[in-house]
Structures are given as C-alpha cells and as structure tokens.
Amino acid sequence: MSLRRFDALLYATRRQRNDAAPLASPIRIGDRILTNDGMMGVVVCNLDTREFSDEHPEASWGYLGNRVVVMTEAGLIHFPSECMGNFRKAER
C-alpha cells in the first residue's frame, strides 16, 4: 500500500472513530482498525488465513505465525492472538 493511499484511508477512518465496531467479523486485508489507545491502522497481513497484501508478502511476514499485521500511524505492528482484544474494526 502506498503512503498516499494509507494517508487517505487514515484520514477517512479518523472521521469514523466513534463508529468502530467490536471485532465480531473476520479480519480481511484492507480492514481499518482502531486500537484501544486511539491509534488507527489498516490490516496488511492476516496470518491466520495466510492473506498478504502485495506490499507485505508472505515471504517477509509469514514467520510471525498468527493473527494480523497492521500498518498504523506508528508503522507496522504485529498483533498476536493475546492482543486481539486491544482493537476494534472501523467501517470498511
């Protein structure tokens, strides 16, 4: 994902922070995430389903094992299983 596209998604998502929903549906590449501390991000890898974005291929990230990798305002963050309660999904 290009930085320009990420910035556009981030801007759109910031307006939807109050609309974030609990994590009830499956996580997909491109889903927007809101962490409990208010940081926004976009899912770039789902390690459980072995889905990877073009910019973040399995060869680079598959070793992490489980859950998701999210491009956030702070950079790439791996959220393992024990951290899944720390964020919510925003509107797609």
Buried (B, 14 or more C-beta within 10 A) or exposed (E): BEEEEBEEBBEEBBEBEEEBEEBEEEBEBEBBBBBEEEBBBBBBBBBEEEBBBEEBEEEEBEEBEEBBBBBBBEEEBBBEEEBEEEBBBBEE
